[in-house]
Amino acid sequence: MSRPYTLITGASYGIGEALAIELAQRGQNLILISRSGDKLHQLKSQLEYSYRIDIVLLACDLASEEGQSQAEGLFEKYRISTAILNAAQEWTGAFLDCSLEKMTSIISLNVMSNVRILHTLLEKMRLNGKGSVVVVSSVAALSPMPYCSIYASTKAFMLHLANALQFELEKANVNIATVCVGRTDTGMTRNMNVDNDKMAMKFVTAKESALSIIDKIGKRGSFIVGRDNQLLFGFIRRITPDRFLISLIGRMFENALIRTSLRSEPSALFGQRAKVESD
Ligand SMILES: NC(=O)c1ccc[n+]([C@@H]2O[C@H](COP(=O)([O-])OP(=O)(O)OC[C@H]3O[C@@H](n4cnc5c(N)ncnc54)[C@H](OP(=O)(O)O)[C@@H]3O)[C@@H](O)[C@H]2O)c1
């Protein structure tokens, strides 16, 4: 019970996998969660062999009630000194084209699983008198995002929640940081319903994003990763009217979407909007 662990959710691929590799190199014992049990086992053997650390695995679906309660069960057994809440899914397209089932699953993973983990874990950290949490958010949290509305809203929810909790838990010596990561070359962006060449922002590697996240362990507050993102979502965001930025982002997505509308004919949705505007 006394050995400290770092928890990483969504550790099998992308930024989460890069986080696991980097933290293993630093000698940290890890608890890794994601759905792909085989991939997690492969990572565990490789990292335990190379770095002589202890790795605990939980293969579960964090979008489900059962998976969330399995994750909570770990906190009774292991002392988690640091938690990186990284698992998330996105969906890109028109809000009306996304099924309610898909939306519920995204909200359940990106929001509810984190809320439940925080509720149990922060109490343990408060009683221990220390702890560190990093919430992996996105630059998508920093503005309403047409055609990425559900994902961006879940990220904004977590950003607000983490900033509020930071204040509540400061006196308990528990540090909470939110890192707004920019576009990163992972399965998430490769499988997105957009032509990546038509998106304005550049890619960084999963390792680069992981290092930016690791840098914020033990720190407080919210951080935007990358100079371009800081300029756009920090400075320009502050001096630009909301409706202008939302329209800019909406038009960028309209230009980049591969499947424009799943229910109607391609472009029918955009055609309708254009008609209303010209009336
Ligand atoms: N990539 C970007 O451009 C970008 C930009 C900004 C922010 N971010 C944020 O960075 C974080 C990591 O994203 P990524 O790009 O590394 O994504 P990714 O490559 O798709 O990896 C997502 C990870 O989450 C796990 N996961 C997905 N659904 C899950 C579920 N229901 N239950 C448990 N685990 C689940 C996946 O593993 P399994 O499939 O095995 O479950 C995988 O390990 C996310 O919070 C994302 O919002 C990414």
The ligand as a Gaussian input file, in Angstrom:
#p B3LYP/6-31G(d) Opt

LIG

0 1
 N       -4.416000      14.100000     -30.640000
 C       -4.678000      15.378000     -30.543000
 O       -4.525000      16.158000     -31.511000
 C       -5.160000      15.963000     -29.240000
 C       -5.299000      17.358000     -29.175000
 C       -5.726000      17.916000     -27.984000
 C       -6.007000      17.123000     -26.887000
 N       -5.870000      15.763000     -26.990000
 C       -6.206000      14.970000     -25.810000
 O       -5.143000      14.100000     -25.493000
 C       -5.665000      12.928000     -24.869000
 C       -5.116000      11.698000     -25.555000
 O       -5.536000      11.716000     -26.909000
 P       -4.773000      10.903000     -28.048000
 O       -4.635000      11.812000     -29.196000
 O       -3.591000      10.221000     -27.491000
 O       -5.914000       9.857000     -28.398000
 P       -5.812000       8.330000     -28.890000
 O       -4.571000       8.098000     -29.645000
 O       -7.125000       8.054000     -29.521000
 O       -5.719000       7.541000     -27.497000
 C       -6.792000       7.543000     -26.604000
 C       -6.500000       6.596000     -25.460000
 O       -7.698000       6.518000     -24.660000
 C       -8.100000       5.144000     -24.574000
 N       -9.556000       5.054000     -24.561000
 C      -10.418000       5.425000     -25.543000
 N      -11.678000       5.134000     -25.199000
 C      -11.610000       4.559000     -23.960000
 C      -12.579000       4.032000     -23.084000
 N      -13.894000       4.026000     -23.407000
 N      -12.179000       3.511000     -21.904000
 C      -10.862000       3.502000     -21.578000
 N       -9.887000       3.988000     -22.366000
 C      -10.264000       4.512000     -23.550000
 C       -7.508000       4.475000     -25.815000
 O       -7.253000       3.105000     -25.609000
 P       -8.264000       1.904000     -25.976000
 O       -8.754000       2.162000     -27.349000
 O       -7.396000       0.715000     -25.793000
 O       -9.342000       1.992000     -24.942000
 C       -6.166000       5.195000     -25.935000
 O       -5.210000       4.611000     -25.095000
 C       -7.188000      13.068000     -24.933000
 O       -7.654000      13.573000     -23.716000
 C       -7.413000      14.081000     -26.027000
 O       -8.617000      14.780000     -25.852000
 C       -5.449000      15.164000     -28.135000

